[in-house]
Amino acid sequence: LTSHYFGIYCPLTLSRSAVMMEMAAFGDTHEQQLQQEQQPRPAQDICACGSAFTDDAAFCRACGAARDSGSGGAGAGDLAGAEGESTGAEVGAPLVEGFESGVSSSSRPSLFLQTFLFFGRRWLDVHVGAMVVLLMLKALWFHYPPGWQTGEIVLLAVGLFTQRLRHALGSYGNKAQNAACLAAFAALSAPVALIIGYFTSIQVYILNMEFVLGCISLSLLIGQYVLGIIAGISCYTRKRDLCLMIAGSSVTLVAIVMVLALVSMTRFTTQDLQAVYGVALSLVLVSIGVAGLSSVMMLQLDV
């Protein structure tokens, strides 16, 4: 029994002795490390910012300056010169690139415009789907003049295509901060506004539901138009982009005013409709011309 307990007690005694020896060795090693850290480091182990390089470090952990592999460190003048050159190269290059591409480096994409574009596109899908269903139902309920319903369906398809193209230009112009692209976006708002105004106020048969849907679409379109102008003016760097923005915005402004006037009117004569169609066709042609010229300017990178 004594040998049994002695056999258990001996390993415990040895283990305790080993732990004490390891703790003593760790204490000696820790004291040596403290003494080494307290000793002054050579000049080549000190960065220009005053932080000490670790033994295997290639860069300073405080400022990120590179450690000279040949001499173990770099002088303050060399590091400052290298840092100044790299800063000048990194800052100067984007400014030149942004100026050549018509993008302002100080402006940022408009979150409000992107939000209006996001919800506007989805609302347009709902509006177009509802218009197609209502056109089919009205063909059963009412008697259309020959070929008139087919013309309205074609006009609705053209409006959908124009709106998708306009949305793509506005989204890209806002994200890339390209004023020429935003000018094309503003110009294409005119035909979209005119098509929405037609289905809201002067189509052959107008239902109350169509009037409400048209007013909502016009409200979203006007919001996108205003935010697009603000974004384009804030990011232009070339005078010709500003001129295109003013031209596109002016055409769309005339179209929106005419559409609002049509929505507020209740009766139209034949002469009124002919005048409206003539002015609308002229505005569409001008807006297409401004949008095409803006697209060409958007692709030109020279100043």
N, C-alpha and C positions, 0 to 999 in steps of 0.2 A: 504493500500500500504506500509505504514511504517512497519507494522507487517510482511508483506510478505518479504520485504527486510531484516528485522531484523532476520526473521527465516532462511534466507539463510546465513546471515553474521555470525550468532552464530555458526553453525557447522564448518564454515571455520576457525573461531577463535579458536575453541576447537581443531580442527585437527592440527593447527599450534602449539598450546601449547603442544599437545601430541608428535609431532615430536621433538620439542626442548627438552622435558623431556627425550625421548629415546636417543637423541644424547648426552645429558649430562651423562646419565647412561652408555652409551657405552664408553664415554671418561674416566669415573672413572674405568670401568672394564679393559680397555686397559692399564691404568696407573698401576693398580694392577698387571696385567700380566707382564709388563715390570719390575716392582719391584721384582716379583718372579723370573724372568729369570736372573736378575742381582745378586740375592743372590747366593752364592756358593752352588753347589750341594754336597750331601754326596758322600763319596768315592764309595759306592756300585752302584751309578747311573752313574759312569764314566767307559767307556770301557778301555781296555788296550791300544788301539790305540789313546786315548784322546778324542774320540767323546762321547757325552752324550746320554744315553739311554732315549727314550721317556717313558712316564708313563706306557703304555701298551705294550711296545716292548719286544719281546722274543729274538731278535737278534739285533746286532749292524747294523745300516744302512750304516756305512762307510766300515767296514771290514767283516761284516757277522758273527762275533763271537757270540756264544750263550750266553745268559744272565743267570746267575746262579739263579735258581728259589728259592733256599733255603735262600740265604742271599741277593738277589736282585742284585748281580753282581759277577764278578769273578776277581781274582787278575791277575796281569800282568803275573806272572810266570805260573799260571795254564793255562791261555789262550794260552800263548806261547807254553807250553808243549803240550797242546791238538792240537794246530794248527800244530806243528811239527810232531806229531804222525799221524794225518790225512793226512798230505802231504806225509809222507813217505809211508803210506799204499796205497794212491791213485797213486803215481808215481811208486812204486815198483811192484805192482801187474800187470799192463799192460806190464811192461818190461819183467817179468818172463813169462807171458802168450805168448807174442809175440815171445820170444826166443824159447819156447817149440814148438810153432806151425810153426816155420820157417818163421816168418814174422818180418821184421825189423820195429821198431817203428819210426825210423828217416826218412824213405823213404815214398814217397807219390805215389799214382797211376799216371800213365803217361797219360796226356790228349791227347798227340799226338797218342799214341798207341790206345787209346779208339776211337779216331776219325777215324783212319785207319781201325779199326775193324768194326766200324759202317758202313762206306761207302763201305768197302770191301765185307761185307755180302750182301748188297743190289746190288752191282755190280755183284756179283756171281749169284744172282737170274736172273739178266738180261742176263748174259752170258750163263747160262745153258738153259734158255728159248730160246734164239736165236740158240743155238747149236741143241736143239731138233727139232726146226722148220727146220733148215738147213739140218739135217740128213734125215728128212722126204722128203724134196724137192730133195736132192741128190739121194734118192732111186728111184725117178721118172726120174731123168735126167741121172744117170749113172748106170752102171752095177757093182754091188758089188760081190766079191767072196762069195761062200756059207757060211752063218753063220757069216760073218765078220761084217756086220752092227749090228747084234744083240749083238755081243761082244763089239762094240763101245758104244752102248746104256747102256749096263751093266757097262762098265768102267765109263761112265759119271755119272751114279747113284752112284757108289762107291765113285767117286770124290766128289759128292755133299754131301754125308753122312760124309765123312772124313772132309770136310771143315766145316760143321756144328759142328761136335765134336771139331775140332780145334778152331773154333771161341768161343765156350762155355768155353773151357779151358783157352784161352787167356784172355777173358773178366773177368772170375772169378779170374784168377791169378793176373791180373793187379789191380782189385779192392781190393782183399784181400791181395795183396803184398805177394803172395806165390810163392817162387822161383821154387819149385818142379813142380807146376802146369804150370808155364811158360816154364819149361824145356820140359814138354810133348807137350806144344803148339809149341815149336821150332822143336821138333822131327817130329811131324805130318805135318810140312810144307814141308817135303821132298816128301811124296807121292802126295800131292796136286800139288806141282811144277812139278813133273814128269807127272802127268795126263794132266795138262795144256800144258806142252811141247809137249806131244803126239798129242793133238788136234791142236796144233799150227804148228807143223813141219813134223810129220811122219805118220799122219793118211792116209787112203787110198786116199781120195780126199780132197784137201785143197783149200778152196776159199779165196780170198783176204779179205773178211769180217771176216772170221775165224782167219786169221793171225793177223788182227788188234785187234780183241777182245782178242786174246790170249796174245798179247804184253801188253795190258792194264792190264789184270789180273796178268801177271807176275810182272809188275811194282808195283801194289798194294801188291802183295804177298811179294816181296822183302822189301818193306817199313815196312810191318808188322813184317817180320822176324828180321830186324835190330832193330826196336824199342822194340820188345819182348826180344831180347838179352840184350839191355841196361836196360830194366826194371828188368829182372831177376838177372843180376849181381848187380844192385843197391840195391836189397832187400833181397839177400840171407843171412842167418845166420848160415847155416851148410855147412861144406865142401862137403858133399855128394851131396847137392843140386847144388853146383857150378860145381862138376864133371859131374852131369847129364846135366846141362845146356851146358857145353862144348861139351859133347858127342852129344846131340841133335842138337846143332848148327853146329857141324862139318859134321854130316850126311847131313843136309839140305844144307850146303854150297857146298858139292860135287854134290848134286842133281841140285842145281841152276846153277853151272858152266857147268854141262853136258847139261842141257836144253838150256842154252845160246849158247853153241857150236852147238847144233842141229839146233837151229833157224837160225844160221848164215850159215849153210850148205845148199846146193841146191840139191845135189845128194847123194844117199846112195846105197851101194851094199848090197847083202844078208848077207855077213859077218859083215858088219857094223851094220845092224839091229839086227842080232843075238847077237852081243856084247853089243849093247845098251840095249836090253831086259834083258840080263843076269845081267848087272850091275844095271839096274833099279830094278830088282827083289831083288837083294841083298840089295840095299839101303832101299827098302820098308820094308824088314824083320828086318833090323837093327833098323830102325826108329820106327817100331811097338814095338820092344823089349825095346828100350829106353823110349818110351812113357808109356808102361805098368809099367816099373820099377819106373818111375817118379810118376805115379798115386799111386803106393803103398807107396812110400816115402811121398807123399802128405797127405796120411791118417794117417801116423804115427806122433804122437805128441811128442815122446820122443826125447831127445837130443842125 
